[in-house]
């Protein structure tokens, strides 16, 4: 995260207040990962990931948030600021 409150997601930079679901999708696509592949890397079901990306689950459990962030090579605080708070 930069000092201006933005999050860099190669190749995109978004304001910190952007929705987590969009951050996950953008980062996943930047890494050329399908939802299925990201779910496998994070150790969750594709349906669970889809529910998070679609906003049906707005705040996953902390362990799930950490695994998704790790699978995306991101800090959990950048991807899920609510968890770090």
Secondary structure as UniProt FT lines:
FT   TURN            3..4
FT   STRAND          6..9
FT   TURN            10..11
FT   STRAND          12..15
FT   TURN            16..17
FT   HELIX           20..30
FT   TURN            31..32
FT   HELIX           35..42
FT   HELIX           46..53
FT   TURN            54..55
FT   HELIX           62..71
FT   TURN            72..73
FT   HELIX           76..79
FT   HELIX           81..84
//
